[in-house]
């Protein structure tokens, strides 16, 4: 049995999940349950019913997972995998910063320790920093620890004075304007995409500035065929892998071969196996610190949930879709009142499945929706994903056909099928609960899932 099989076997035995940041070594994806940026992984940590969360990332990320799932055992394969930016601020210099600028709300980049978060008003990621700052409704904001992300937010929100702490990511600061200019010359047909942790000259001369998630979404929807990426190497590795896998016909070039975070690369498959086997390197946080730090993260989720009201046009009938808030998953689902189409952005359908597994009576909000001329199925060919404009394909979920985007994994169904899907969960649960011995359980599962 190879290492990947051993890890997957341990995950089942221990009811564990592995959350992996997209700066990690790409082979770790083979054992990961979820791969993404800090915001996405934070959401997954908050939702999971696993007993153990193994975080393939760095220390502050594992701390965030523990804050959001305090009753879970959170493990970090390399306990010394830190973050140079996060280490630039501590409790003492944060207190001094706040004393210098009293009575101003403090926004804390998620790249910080729990102890720092506990002294801040709200957390943010590079994906949502602009909306978080904007929705504080303050004309002045303190932003810690990343000076460059703070300056980028300031450019987008000139009406707000953002006072930044002087922290930075040393890896992104390796990217120089001269390299952007050289990329223009060497790859004249390429678009240059930069992370907002880069310095302002690099950002100003790039074609697109965005978080890890936003960069990956942008390249999927863009008509361009070549991209120079100004962020950590793990993003480029994954994009080139997926381009080949999904036949995008696109090329991704790392702007500088030295844009590698050494802490992110400390985790290995062997380390993951040994940590999970021994349940070692468990994350613990002081109770008082955790109490205040989780408020900082919860405030971020409160803001982003309220802000996520972008209009979605129904891909089935081209009418504007209605936002329906589903309490069980803390998310807005897009429902078309014309044809009954239901659009699940990346991860939302999986959240619905999780909610159904724990409460088959959930999603009443969707169930109560009606449509004027409802579709009876989604056997639609050549449909384009509303999120990233990639091709959608038919997949089976518990015998129900839905559409899934080949690239971003968003999904489309229709109201009658969502109701049918939930009923199948109820029927399956009743059926499995009626089984009385192991051999009958095996027969039942074979019958249900083939």
PyMOL commands that set and color helices and strands:
alter all, ss='L'
color gray80, all
select helices_A, chain A and resi 3-14+26-31+38-47+59-68+86-88+91-100+114-117+129-134+147-156+172-174+177-186+200-204+212-221+233-245+269-278+287-307+327-329+348-358+364-367+415-433+438-449
alter helices_A, ss='H'
color red, helices_A
select strands_A, chain A and resi 16-21+34-36+52-56+73-76+106-109+122-124+140-144+161-164+191-194+208-209+226-230+251-254+322-326+331-335+341-344+392-397+400-405+411-414
alter strands_A, ss='S'
color yellow, strands_A
deselect
rebuild
show_as cartoon
